[in-house]
Amino acid sequence: MAVMAAMSGDNRKDLKMQDKAIGAKGAHEKKGAVPINSELGAQSSIKALLLLGVVGSLLAGQIILAKLAVPTGWAPLALLQWSLFGAAIIQFTILAVQGQRKSVDMKERVISELNTDLGQGKSQNFRQLATYMLITGLLFAAPNALAFAAAPHVGAGFISLCFAFPLVLTYGLSVLLGLETVNVRRLIGVGLGLVGGVALASKGLGQPSEAAIWVLVALAVPVIVSFGNVYRSLKWPKGASPALLSAGMMAFAAVAMSLLNWGLGVDILPAAKIWQAMVLLGAQTSVFALLYVLYFKLQKLAGPVYLSQMGSVAAVVGLALAFLVFHEVPGLEKVIAVIAIAMGIFFVSQFKRC
């Protein structure tokens, strides 16, 4: 009897500990933020690193394809608009097919993914999801549109520098908002990534004074990207899948680009070389459709700071693709950038928080 009593006492202690753990988890989930793992396990670290490589490489491919817009008759912003529309259609179609296989109506699937709390109505949560998609869509469309518009005036090198800054700004915002803690090893990695970005952009800094306004426009890009990275983690709808959030973001970003192009009077159809333009559109749409599902998966797995390294990976992979496609030979500053960025990724990906 004494042994049984002792065992029951231990069981009660275990149950209390489990209840506390569950309560803490529930308290975090009620905030709506995506869980940020303080330490990634070995398997998760490998998965995150692989996702980072794939996402960064796809982003580099997206940039290379965008450079082909004008030669194939596209206005760059028009190509961006139709690629976003196409990606959203593909992603929502896949969600619908998956829903049919499970005999679930599409609307019910969207609502059910929210994992609705007992005290909240479905319509309220659906509005929250729509708001999240709207804001993430705008935070996605804005920096891409600014980068496309500023690149001819400040150069691709300066834009490369701008896409290195989100890693630094996202980390700073995450620390301020309590999503991350200050860690020396990670700070070193962020610094190395920034050095790599500066090296890549070193030839694009000597701009004439008349380009000053476009320099300011380009510098707004990393600020918006950083806020987008943090917002997605901080306000991630509870229970929503990366695929659903990616499709919604694409759809709202496409609508935003359509309104922008209409306001600017951009010709949204290719001027010539119709079949080449359609091939390019198909390729860019496919890249968008795959890239941003993996993009959300990586953010959910490893957090906004880790995700921000994709710009650095894209810069390195972009050098190789630019050499293969456009025969651009990298100079010494680009070799230095590759080494610095690779070291930065190592330091950031192999961290443990204090």
C-alpha positions as CSV (number, residue, x, y, z in Angstrom):
1,M,0.0,0.0,0.0
2,A,2.9,2.3,0.9
3,V,4.5,1.7,-2.5
4,M,1.2,2.3,-4.3
5,A,0.7,5.5,-2.3
6,A,4.2,6.6,-3.2
7,M,3.6,5.8,-6.9
8,S,0.3,7.7,-6.9
9,G,2.0,10.7,-5.3
10,D,4.6,10.7,-8.0
11,N,1.9,10.4,-10.6
12,R,0.1,13.4,-9.1
13,K,3.4,15.4,-9.3
14,D,3.8,14.3,-12.9
15,L,0.3,15.3,-13.8
16,K,0.8,18.7,-12.1
17,M,3.9,19.3,-14.1
18,Q,2.1,18.3,-17.3
19,D,-0.8,20.6,-16.5
20,K,1.7,23.5,-16.0
21,A,3.4,22.7,-19.3
22,I,0.1,22.5,-21.1
23,G,-1.1,25.7,-19.5
24,A,2.1,27.5,-20.5
25,K,1.8,26.2,-24.1
26,G,-1.9,27.3,-24.2
27,A,-1.1,30.7,-22.9
28,H,1.5,31.2,-25.7
29,E,-0.9,29.9,-28.3
30,K,-3.6,32.3,-27.3
31,K,-1.4,35.1,-28.3
32,G,-1.7,33.9,-31.9
33,A,2.1,34.1,-32.5
34,V,3.8,31.3,-34.3
35,P,6.0,29.4,-31.8
36,I,9.7,30.5,-31.9
37,N,11.9,27.6,-31.0
38,S,14.7,28.8,-28.6
39,E,16.8,25.8,-29.7
40,L,16.3,23.8,-32.8
41,G,16.9,20.1,-32.5
42,A,19.4,18.4,-34.7
43,Q,16.8,17.1,-37.2
44,S,15.0,20.5,-37.2
45,S,18.3,22.3,-37.7
46,I,19.1,20.2,-40.8
47,K,15.5,20.7,-42.1
48,A,15.7,24.5,-41.6
49,L,19.1,24.7,-43.2
50,L,17.9,22.7,-46.3
51,L,14.8,24.9,-46.5
52,L,16.9,28.0,-46.2
53,G,19.1,26.8,-49.1
54,V,16.0,26.0,-51.3
55,V,14.2,29.2,-50.5
56,G,17.3,31.4,-51.1
57,S,18.0,29.6,-54.4
58,L,14.4,30.0,-55.6
59,L,14.6,33.7,-54.6
60,A,17.8,34.0,-56.7
61,G,16.0,32.3,-59.6
62,Q,13.1,34.7,-59.3
63,I,15.5,37.6,-59.6
64,I,17.2,36.1,-62.6
65,L,13.8,35.6,-64.3
66,A,12.8,39.2,-63.5
67,K,15.9,40.4,-65.4
68,L,14.5,38.7,-68.5
69,A,11.3,40.7,-68.3
70,V,12.2,43.6,-70.6
71,P,14.0,41.5,-73.3
72,T,10.8,39.4,-73.6
73,G,8.5,42.4,-73.8
74,W,7.2,42.6,-70.2
75,A,7.1,45.6,-68.0
76,P,8.7,44.3,-64.8
77,L,5.8,45.4,-62.6
78,A,3.3,43.7,-65.0
79,L,5.3,40.5,-64.9
80,L,5.2,40.7,-61.1
81,Q,1.5,41.2,-61.0
82,W,0.6,38.3,-63.3
83,S,3.1,36.0,-61.5
84,L,1.4,36.7,-58.2
85,F,-2.0,36.0,-59.6
86,G,-0.9,32.8,-61.2
87,A,0.8,31.6,-58.0
88,A,-2.3,32.4,-55.9
89,I,-4.5,30.4,-58.3
90,I,-2.1,27.4,-58.2
91,Q,-1.9,27.4,-54.4
92,F,-5.6,27.8,-53.8
93,T,-6.3,25.1,-56.4
94,I,-4.0,22.7,-54.5
95,L,-5.7,23.6,-51.2
96,A,-9.1,22.9,-52.9
97,V,-8.0,19.5,-54.2
98,Q,-6.7,18.6,-50.8
99,G,-9.9,19.7,-49.3
100,Q,-12.0,17.6,-51.7
101,R,-9.9,14.5,-51.0
102,K,-10.7,14.9,-47.4
103,S,-14.4,15.6,-48.2
104,V,-14.2,19.1,-46.7
105,D,-15.8,22.1,-48.3
106,M,-13.2,24.8,-49.1
107,K,-14.7,27.5,-47.0
108,E,-15.0,25.1,-44.0
109,R,-11.4,24.1,-44.6
110,V,-10.3,27.7,-44.3
111,I,-12.3,28.3,-41.1
112,S,-11.4,25.0,-39.5
113,E,-7.7,25.7,-39.9
114,L,-8.1,28.6,-37.5
115,N,-8.7,26.1,-34.6
116,T,-11.4,28.5,-33.2
117,D,-11.5,29.1,-29.5
118,L,-14.8,28.4,-27.8
119,G,-15.4,32.0,-26.9
120,Q,-15.0,33.3,-30.5
121,G,-17.3,33.0,-33.5
122,K,-16.2,31.6,-36.8
123,S,-16.9,34.8,-38.7
124,Q,-14.7,36.8,-36.4
125,N,-11.8,34.4,-36.8
126,F,-12.3,34.4,-40.6
127,R,-12.0,38.2,-40.6
128,Q,-8.8,37.9,-38.5
129,L,-7.4,35.6,-41.1
130,A,-8.4,37.9,-44.0
131,T,-6.8,40.8,-42.2
132,Y,-3.6,38.9,-41.7
133,M,-3.5,38.0,-45.4
134,L,-4.3,41.6,-46.5
135,I,-1.5,43.0,-44.3
136,T,1.1,40.4,-45.3
137,G,0.1,40.8,-48.9
138,L,0.8,44.6,-48.7
139,L,4.0,44.1,-46.8
140,F,5.1,41.7,-49.5
141,A,4.0,43.7,-52.6
142,A,5.4,47.0,-51.4
143,P,9.1,46.2,-51.1
144,N,9.1,44.2,-54.3
145,A,7.5,47.1,-56.2
146,L,9.9,49.6,-54.7
147,A,12.9,47.4,-55.6
148,F,11.7,47.0,-59.1
149,A,11.2,50.7,-59.5
150,A,14.5,51.8,-57.9
151,A,16.8,49.3,-59.5
152,P,17.2,51.1,-62.8
153,H,18.2,54.3,-60.9
154,V,20.5,53.1,-58.1
155,G,21.8,49.8,-59.6
156,A,21.4,46.2,-58.8
157,G,24.4,46.4,-56.4
158,F,22.7,48.9,-54.1
159,I,19.5,46.8,-54.2
160,S,21.6,43.8,-53.1
161,L,22.8,45.8,-50.1
162,C,19.2,46.6,-49.2
163,F,18.3,43.0,-49.2
164,A,21.1,42.2,-46.7
165,F,19.8,44.7,-44.2
166,P,16.5,42.8,-43.3
167,L,18.6,40.3,-41.4
168,V,20.0,43.0,-39.1
169,L,16.7,44.9,-38.8
170,T,14.6,41.8,-38.2
171,Y,16.9,40.6,-35.4
172,G,16.7,44.1,-33.8
173,L,12.9,44.2,-34.0
174,S,12.7,40.6,-32.7
175,V,14.8,41.4,-29.7
176,L,12.8,44.5,-28.9
177,L,9.5,42.6,-29.1
178,G,10.7,39.6,-27.1
179,L,10.8,37.1,-29.9
180,E,14.5,36.7,-29.6
181,T,17.2,37.2,-26.9
182,V,20.6,38.9,-27.4
183,N,23.1,36.3,-28.4
184,V,26.8,37.1,-29.2
185,R,27.2,34.2,-31.6
186,R,24.1,35.2,-33.6
187,L,25.2,38.9,-33.6
188,I,28.5,37.8,-35.1
189,G,26.6,35.9,-37.8
190,V,24.3,38.9,-38.5
191,G,27.4,41.1,-38.8
192,L,29.1,38.8,-41.2
193,G,26.0,38.7,-43.4
194,L,25.9,42.5,-43.4
195,V,29.6,42.6,-44.4
196,G,28.8,40.3,-47.3
197,G,26.0,42.5,-48.4
198,V,28.1,45.6,-48.3
199,A,30.8,43.8,-50.3
200,L,28.3,42.8,-53.0
201,A,26.9,46.3,-53.2
202,S,30.3,48.2,-53.1
203,K,30.2,49.0,-56.8
204,G,26.6,50.3,-56.6
205,L,27.2,53.0,-54.0
206,G,28.8,55.7,-56.3
207,Q,25.5,57.2,-57.4
208,P,25.0,60.7,-58.7
209,S,23.2,63.2,-56.5
210,E,20.1,63.2,-58.7
211,A,19.5,59.6,-57.7
212,A,19.2,60.6,-54.0
213,I,15.4,60.2,-54.0
214,W,15.7,56.7,-55.4
215,V,18.3,55.9,-52.8
216,L,15.7,56.8,-50.1
217,V,13.1,54.6,-51.9
218,A,15.5,51.7,-52.0
219,L,16.4,52.1,-48.3
220,A,12.7,51.8,-47.5
221,V,12.8,48.2,-48.9
222,P,14.6,46.5,-45.9
223,V,12.5,48.4,-43.4
224,I,9.3,47.1,-44.9
225,V,10.7,43.5,-45.3
226,S,11.8,43.5,-41.7
227,F,8.4,44.6,-40.4
228,G,6.8,41.9,-42.6
229,N,9.1,39.2,-41.2
230,V,8.3,40.1,-37.6
231,Y,4.5,40.7,-38.3
232,R,4.1,37.2,-39.8
233,S,5.5,35.5,-36.8
234,L,3.9,37.8,-34.2
235,K,0.3,37.6,-35.7
236,W,0.4,34.1,-37.2
237,P,-3.3,32.9,-37.0
238,K,-3.5,30.0,-34.6
239,G,-3.8,26.7,-36.5
240,A,-3.4,28.2,-40.0
241,S,-1.2,26.3,-42.4
242,P,1.8,27.8,-44.3
243,A,0.1,26.8,-47.6
244,L,-3.1,28.7,-46.8
245,L,-1.3,31.8,-45.6
246,S,1.0,31.8,-48.6
247,A,-1.9,31.6,-51.0
248,G,-3.7,34.4,-49.2
249,M,-0.6,36.6,-49.2
250,M,-0.1,36.0,-53.0
251,A,-3.7,36.9,-53.7
252,F,-3.8,40.2,-51.8
253,A,-0.3,41.1,-53.2
254,A,-1.6,40.5,-56.7
255,V,-4.6,42.8,-56.2
256,A,-2.3,45.4,-54.7
257,M,0.0,45.2,-57.7
258,S,-2.9,45.4,-60.1
259,L,-4.1,48.7,-58.4
260,L,-0.6,50.1,-58.5
261,N,-0.1,49.3,-62.2
262,W,-3.4,50.8,-63.0
263,G,-2.6,53.9,-61.1
264,L,0.8,54.2,-62.8
265,G,-0.5,53.4,-66.2
266,V,1.7,50.4,-66.6
267,D,1.1,48.3,-69.7
268,I,0.1,45.0,-68.2
269,L,0.5,42.9,-71.5
270,P,3.8,42.0,-73.2
271,A,4.7,44.3,-76.0
272,A,6.3,41.7,-78.2
273,K,7.7,38.1,-78.3
274,I,4.4,36.7,-77.0
275,W,5.5,33.1,-76.7
276,Q,8.8,33.9,-75.0
277,A,6.8,36.2,-72.6
278,M,4.3,33.4,-71.8
279,V,7.2,31.0,-71.1
280,L,8.8,33.5,-68.8
281,L,5.5,34.1,-67.1
282,G,4.9,30.4,-66.6
283,A,8.4,29.9,-65.1
284,Q,8.1,32.9,-62.8
285,T,4.6,31.8,-61.6
286,S,5.9,28.3,-60.8
287,V,8.8,29.7,-58.8
288,F,6.5,32.0,-56.8
289,A,4.0,29.2,-56.1
290,L,6.7,26.9,-54.7
291,L,8.9,29.5,-53.1
292,Y,6.4,31.2,-50.8
293,V,4.9,27.9,-49.4
294,L,8.4,26.9,-48.4
295,Y,9.0,30.5,-47.2
296,F,6.2,30.2,-44.7
297,K,7.2,26.7,-43.7
298,L,10.7,28.0,-42.9
299,Q,9.4,30.9,-40.9
300,K,7.2,28.7,-38.8
301,L,10.0,26.3,-38.2
302,A,12.9,28.6,-37.4
303,G,11.5,32.1,-36.9
304,P,11.8,35.5,-38.6
305,V,15.6,36.1,-38.1
306,Y,16.6,32.8,-39.5
307,L,14.3,33.4,-42.5
308,S,15.9,36.7,-43.1
309,Q,19.1,34.9,-44.2
310,M,17.4,34.0,-47.5
311,G,18.4,37.3,-48.9
312,S,22.1,36.5,-48.3
313,V,21.7,33.0,-49.8
314,A,20.0,34.5,-52.8
315,A,22.8,36.9,-53.3
316,V,25.4,34.1,-53.4
317,V,23.3,31.7,-55.6
318,G,22.5,34.7,-57.8
319,L,26.2,35.2,-58.5
320,A,26.4,31.7,-59.9
321,L,23.2,32.0,-61.9
322,A,24.3,35.3,-63.3
323,F,27.6,33.8,-64.4
324,L,25.8,30.8,-66.1
325,V,22.9,32.8,-67.7
326,F,24.4,36.3,-68.3
327,H,28.2,35.4,-68.2
328,E,28.8,37.9,-65.5
329,V,32.3,37.1,-64.0
330,P,32.4,37.8,-60.2
331,G,35.1,40.2,-59.0
332,L,37.1,40.1,-55.7
333,E,34.5,41.9,-53.7
334,K,31.9,39.3,-54.7
335,V,34.3,36.4,-53.6
336,I,34.7,38.2,-50.3
337,A,30.9,38.5,-50.0
338,V,30.4,34.8,-50.6
339,I,32.9,33.9,-47.8
340,A,31.4,36.4,-45.4
341,I,27.8,35.3,-46.1
342,A,28.6,31.6,-45.8
343,M,30.3,32.2,-42.4
344,G,27.4,34.3,-41.3
345,I,24.9,31.6,-42.1
346,F,27.0,29.1,-40.1
347,F,27.0,31.4,-37.0
348,V,23.3,32.2,-37.2
349,S,22.1,28.6,-37.9
350,Q,24.3,27.0,-35.2
351,F,23.1,29.1,-32.3
352,K,21.7,28.6,-28.8
353,R,20.0,31.4,-27.0
354,C,21.2,32.7,-23.7
